[in-house]
Amino acid sequence: MEILKFEIKINASPEKIWTVLWDDMHYRQWTSAFTKGSFYVGTWDEDSIIKFFDPNNNGMYSRVLKNDPNKEMTFLHLGEIYDGIEVPQDWGDATESYVLEETEEETILKATIKSSPEFKDFFEEKFPAALQNVKNLAENQL
C-alpha cells in the first residue's frame, strides 16, 4: 500500500468545509476534478455502505468507518462497480480519510489515502485539484 497525503489551508470554518465535502450538490462539484459527473449513493452514517459513481454507472463502494462531523470522515474501499454490479476487491486496508484541523487563522484539510500502487499516479495528479475545488467552494460560495 502506498500512503498518500495531501493538505490545503482554507479560510473557512470546519462546518463550511464539511458541508462542501459531503453535501450532495457540493460533493458533485469538488469531485469533478477526479471524474466529471461524479456522485454518490448512500449515507455517510458510520458502518453504512456508500457507493461512488461516474456518469456511466461505474465506480467503487466503501464502508464508512468514522464520521465525526466537522472533524473526520474515513472510509474503507471494498470493491469496484461495473455497470452497477459490485465486484469485491482484495485491497486490504485501502482507506481514505479527511481530517479538519481548525487553527486561529484558518482550517487545514488533510486527506490521507492508502492506495494500491496502480492508483498512485491518478491520485497524485487529481487530488490537489480536488482540494483546490473544496477551498474555492468553501471560501467563495457558502
C-alpha positions as semicolon CSV with decimal commas, in nm:
position;residue;x (nm);y (nm);z (nm)
1;M;0,000;0,000;0,000
2;E;0,110;0,349;-0,082
3;I;0,024;0,617;0,176
4;L;-0,053;0,944;0,001
5;K;-0,103;1,264;0,198
6;F;-0,247;1,592;0,079
7;E;-0,340;1,907;0,267
8;I;-0,469;2,254;0,200
9;K;-0,531;2,563;0,413
10;I;-0,882;2,704;0,377
11;N;-1,014;3,036;0,507
12;A;-1,345;2,891;0,621
13;S;-1,491;2,719;0,925
14;P;-1,480;2,341;0,959
15;E;-1,861;2,343;0,930
16;K;-1,849;2,512;0,588
17;I;-1,579;2,278;0,463
18;W;-1,770;1,975;0,593
19;T;-2,077;2,088;0,401
20;V;-1,871;2,125;0,083
21;L;-1,717;1,781;0,126
22;W;-2,028;1,576;0,199
23;D;-2,339;1,768;0,084
24;D;-2,459;1,608;-0,242
25;M;-2,454;1,921;-0,460
26;H;-2,111;2,039;-0,342
27;Y;-1,967;1,686;-0,348
28;R;-2,051;1,666;-0,720
29;Q;-1,869;1,996;-0,776
30;W;-1,540;1,927;-0,599
31;T;-1,510;1,565;-0,713
32;S;-1,539;1,671;-1,076
33;A;-1,158;1,700;-1,051
34;F;-1,149;1,319;-1,049
35;T;-1,428;1,250;-1,299
36;K;-1,684;1,493;-1,433
37;G;-2,031;1,385;-1,327
38;S;-1,920;1,201;-1,011
39;F;-2,186;1,138;-0,749
40;Y;-2,256;0,911;-0,454
41;V;-2,546;0,695;-0,341
42;G;-2,598;0,613;0,025
43;T;-2,547;0,785;0,356
44;W;-2,239;0,892;0,547
45;D;-2,354;0,707;0,862
46;E;-2,085;0,501;1,033
47;D;-2,084;0,134;0,919
48;S;-2,301;0,215;0,617
49;I;-2,202;0,134;0,259
50;I;-2,152;0,432;0,030
51;K;-2,126;0,394;-0,347
52;F;-1,927;0,634;-0,564
53;F;-2,026;0,652;-0,931
54;D;-1,920;0,814;-1,254
55;P;-2,188;0,907;-1,512
56;N;-2,156;0,559;-1,671
57;N;-2,267;0,379;-1,352
58;N;-1,911;0,262;-1,279
59;G;-1,714;0,335;-0,963
60;M;-1,640;0,188;-0,624
61;Y;-1,810;0,109;-0,297
62;S;-1,685;0,162;0,056
63;R;-1,778;0,126;0,421
64;V;-1,789;0,441;0,635
65;L;-1,554;0,367;0,925
66;K;-1,571;0,702;1,102
67;N;-1,795;1,005;1,076
68;D;-1,710;1,267;1,337
69;P;-1,896;1,572;1,199
70;N;-1,681;1,874;1,116
71;K;-1,368;1,681;1,219
72;E;-1,308;1,347;1,043
73;M;-1,453;1,116;0,777
74;T;-1,287;0,784;0,699
75;F;-1,398;0,507;0,470
76;L;-1,260;0,169;0,364
77;H;-1,275;0,087;-0,007
78;L;-1,423;-0,260;-0,057
79;G;-1,457;-0,304;-0,431
80;E;-1,536;-0,169;-0,773
81;I;-1,867;-0,123;-0,950
82;Y;-1,907;-0,206;-1,321
83;D;-2,238;-0,126;-1,489
84;G;-2,394;-0,109;-1,143
85;I;-2,259;-0,453;-1,036
86;E;-2,042;-0,469;-0,723
87;V;-1,714;-0,657;-0,767
88;P;-1,531;-0,715;-0,435
89;Q;-1,155;-0,647;-0,439
90;D;-0,881;-0,762;-0,205
91;W;-0,735;-0,419;-0,139
92;G;-0,665;-0,483;0,230
93;D;-0,655;-0,161;0,432
94;A;-0,741;0,073;0,141
95;T;-0,871;0,365;0,344
96;E;-0,940;0,728;0,260
97;S;-0,966;0,985;0,537
98;Y;-1,040;1,356;0,561
99;V;-0,944;1,543;0,877
100;L;-1,024;1,907;0,955
101;E;-0,793;2,093;1,195
102;E;-0,903;2,441;1,298
103;T;-0,634;2,698;1,376
104;E;-0,672;3,062;1,477
105;E;-0,633;3,177;1,116
106;E;-0,788;2,901;0,904
107;T;-0,884;2,536;0,879
108;I;-0,643;2,276;0,746
109;L;-0,798;1,995;0,543
110;K;-0,579;1,683;0,545
111;A;-0,655;1,391;0,319
112;T;-0,476;1,056;0,357
113;I;-0,523;0,770;0,114
114;K;-0,387;0,418;0,150
115;S;-0,382;0,313;-0,212
116;S;-0,257;0,028;-0,422
117;P;0,035;0,137;-0,643
118;E;-0,177;0,127;-0,960
119;F;-0,383;0,427;-0,839
120;K;-0,090;0,635;-0,707
121;D;-0,034;0,843;-1,022
122;F;-0,406;0,912;-1,060
123;F;-0,441;1,039;-0,703
124;E;-0,120;1,244;-0,717
125;E;-0,242;1,414;-1,034
126;K;-0,607;1,470;-0,937
127;F;-0,615;1,521;-0,559
128;P;-0,453;1,866;-0,548
129;A;-0,713;1,997;-0,796
130;A;-0,995;1,836;-0,596
131;L;-0,878;2,002;-0,273
132;Q;-0,847;2,334;-0,455
133;N;-1,211;2,289;-0,560
134;V;-1,307;2,236;-0,194
135;K;-1,116;2,552;-0,097
136;N;-1,281;2,760;-0,371
137;L;-1,629;2,639;-0,280
138;A;-1,583;2,688;0,095
139;E;-1,428;3,031;0,065
140;N;-1,641;3,176;-0,213
141;Q;-1,980;3,008;-0,237
142;L;-2,106;2,941;0,114
